[in-house]
Amino acid sequence: MEVDYDIPVVILCGGYGTRMGRATQDRPKPLVEIGDDPILLHIMKVYSHHGFNDFTLCLGYNGEMIKKYFIDYKVLQNDLSIGLGSKKGVEIFEEKKQENWIVNCINTGIDTPTGGRIHRIKNFIRGKDFMVTYGDGVSNINIKDLLEYHHTRGKIATVTAVRPPARFGELEIEDGLVKSFSKGEQMKSGWIDGGFFVFNKGIFEYLNDDSWLSGDVKEEKDGPNSSTLQKLISDEELVAYQHGEFWGCMDNPRDLKTLTKMWKSGKAKWDPRTNF
């Protein structure tokens, strides 16, 4: 089966990020910086390294700040000479290489749940397949391998399973097929939802404006309010790409401190310049 690598990447950027404390009081979590750049840029560079440069950002809380960041991106990334008075104008000194990206910034609502945000960008998805990830997780995942795996399994959805702390919801996997999803329970297999999804357009049959993607709210396993992942599991339409290498999530200030320390040490395992 021929794999189309020219597909869009959707990044969920709309949440409040309340567990981050002061860091997100005046900005959305995807703009919280690791080193000199917001985590959103780190995530986009992982995809771009593998040739995926078409991004759709699902905005919500303080979404206008993300719009302004990309409008001003060229100015922010370079040294400038700014003319005032009669010598108005901005000159960029030795312009750095610019990313060849398309960045669609779509307002998906302030309180819209994660699955609802994906539902609201349906008309921006061209072709059969697209990728989705959270706006707070980085990894040294090989995106092309992930996409190829998705195609070989022939299911509606693929989630990247990773091995991090027990506070996240756990995935039970048999022969690549996801059999259950549990949140807040004792870890059994050690695999959890790490984002970095691939979906085909069949996913939209499982979504509406009120949908949650995963265990974002307390829910009955198979009830009417169960998450999109739970419904896919029930229909045997969710498979897992098991990534046993690095994955990091910026869920709270401690996580931010850990990721920042890794970046400043020059040993950030998600950095495409040194670790892919």
N, C-alpha and C positions, 0 to 999 in steps of 0.2 A: 504493500500500500504506500502510495506516494504521500509524503508528509509536507504540508504547507507551512513554511516557517514565517511567512509574512502575515502574522495574525496579531490582533490587538492585545494589549496588557491592561487590565482594569485594576486599579489600586483603590482600596477602601480607605478614604481619608476623612470621614465625616464624624467620627465619634468624639465624645467629650474628653476622653483620656483622664478621667477623674483620679485614677490610682497614681497618676504622675505628680499629684500635689501642685506645688507652685509652678512647676515647669509648664503646665498647660492652663494656667489661669488667664493668660492673655494671648494664647496662640494654640492652634490645633497640634495634636501630638506629632503628626508627620513633619512638622517644622522644628521640632526639638532637635538640637544639634548634637551630633557626635563628631568631635573635632570641629572643623570649620564649616561643615555642611549639615543640613537637616537630614534625618534618617531617611526621609522620602527620596532624597537624591542618591543616597547609598543604595537603596532598593532598585531604583531605576537604572543605576550603573551596572548592577548585577545582570539585569535583563539585557541591557544594551551591549554588554560584553559578548553575549551570545547571539547578537544580531537582531534583537527585538527592540524596535525604536518607536513604536506607535502606542502611546499611552492615553488612557482615559482615567481621569481622577474623579472619584465620586466624593463630592464636597458636601460638608454640612456645617458643623460648628466652626466659626471663624474661617469659613471657606474663602472669603474675599482675600485673606492674607496669602493663601496659596496662589490665587490668581495674580496678585501683585508680585509675589516672589518670581513667578515665571515671566511676567511682563518685564520686570527689571533684571532678569537673569544675566543678560549680557553685560549690563553695567556692574552688577554685583561681583561678577567673576573676573573683572579686569581692572588694571590701574587706569586712572582717568586724569584728564585735564579739563577743568570746568571753567568756561569763560563767563564772567559776570559783567553787568553794565553793558557797555557798547560792544563788548566782545563775547556776546552770548554764544553758547554752544558747548558740546561735550566731545572731547577727543579721547579715543582709547589708545593707550600706549601698548604696542606689541601685543595685539589681541591674541589671547590664548585660543587653542583649538576648541571650537564649539561642537557640542553634541548635535548630531543630525537627527533630532527628535521631532515628532509631532506630539503635542501635549494638549489634550482636550480637557478642559476644566468644567465639569458639569455639576450644577447645584442639584443635589438629590434630597434636600430637606434637612432640617436641624435634627429631628428626632426619629428619622427613618431607620428601621432596623437594617442589619447588614444585607440580608437577602433582598429586602425592598430596594436598597440602593442599586443592586445589580439589575433588578427588574426595571428600574427607571432609566437605565442607560441602554435598554434593548435596541432602540432605534439607531444607536451609534455603533452597533456591532455588525460588521460586514463579514461575509463568508460563514463557514460552518462552525469553526472553533474559535475560542478565545481563552485567555488566561486571566486569573484573578488572584490577588494576594492581599494580605492585610498591610496597613500602612505603618507597621511597627516591628516587622521581623526581617532579619537579614540572614543570609546563608551562602555557603559556597556550592550550592546546588548547580548541576549542569542542566540548564533549561532545555537545551535541545534533546538531551536524553529523556527528560521528563515528558516532553511532547511526543517523542517517538514511542515511549511506553504507553501513553494514553491511546495512541492509535492502534497499537498491537492488541490492547485489551478490548476495544470496541464497545466501551460503555459510555454513558452520558457524562460521567464526572470522574476525575482523578484528583485525589488529595495527596499532598506530600506528607508522609509520616516521618516524624523526627523523634529524637530521644532527649528530652529535656526534663525539668523538674516536675514533680508530681502534682503541682497545683493546677495543671491544665487538664482538659478532658482527654481521656484515653481512647485509642482506637484498638479494637480487637480485629486482627487480620488473619485470614486463612487463605493460602494460595493466592495472595494478592488481592482477594476480595474482602472488603470491609464488612464484618459481621455484626459489630455493635459499636456504639459510641456512648461513653459514660463520662460524667463530669463530677469532680469532687469526691471520687472514690479512691480506694487503695489501688495503686498501680499494679497491674498483672503482667502485661506484655512489655511495657516500657515504651510503646509507640504512641505518639499523640499527634493531633492535627497541627501541622506547621504552616498552613496556608499553601501558597504556591500551587494553586489549583489549575487544572485544565478542564474546560467544559465544552460540550457542543451545544448547539442551540436548543436541544431537547430540555436543557435545564430550565428554560423559561416556562415550561409546563408545570414546574414545581414552585414557581415564584409568583408572588404578588407584592403589592406595596407594603404589606404588613409582615412579610416573611423574615425569619431569622435564618442565617446561613448555618450556624452551628449552635453550640450550647450557650448562647448569649443570655438566655432567660431560663428560669426554672420551668420545666416542662415535663409532661408525661411522655414516656418512651414512644408510644405509638398513637397518641391522642391527636386530636384535631390541631393542637397548637405545637406539635412536635416540629423540630427544626428541619430545614431542607435536607441536611445530611441524613437525619433519621429516616426521612421519607425515601431518599435514594437507596439507603441500606435495605429498607423493607422491599424495594423493587429490585434488589441486586444490581443496582446501576452505579455503585460507587466502588472504585478500586483505589488502592494505595500504592504510591511510588515510595518505596522505603529508602530514605536518605539517612544513612548512618553516620555521616560526617557532621560538620559544624552547622548549627542553627542557633540563633540568638534572638530573643524577643525583648523589646523595651516596654515592659509592662508597668514598671514602677521605678522610683529614683535609684534603687539599688541596681537594677538592670542597666539603667543609663550610666551609672558610675562604672560598672563592669565593662560595658561596650566602649566607653570613652577611654578607659585605661588600655584596652586592647588596641584601639586605634592609635593612640599616642605612642604606644610602644613600637609601632611599625609591624605588629604581628596580628593584625586584624584578619581573621581567616576568611572573611567574606570579601576582602579587597581584591578585585579582579587584577589589579596591577602586579600583585605578588603571589597570589595563592590559587590561581586557576591554571 
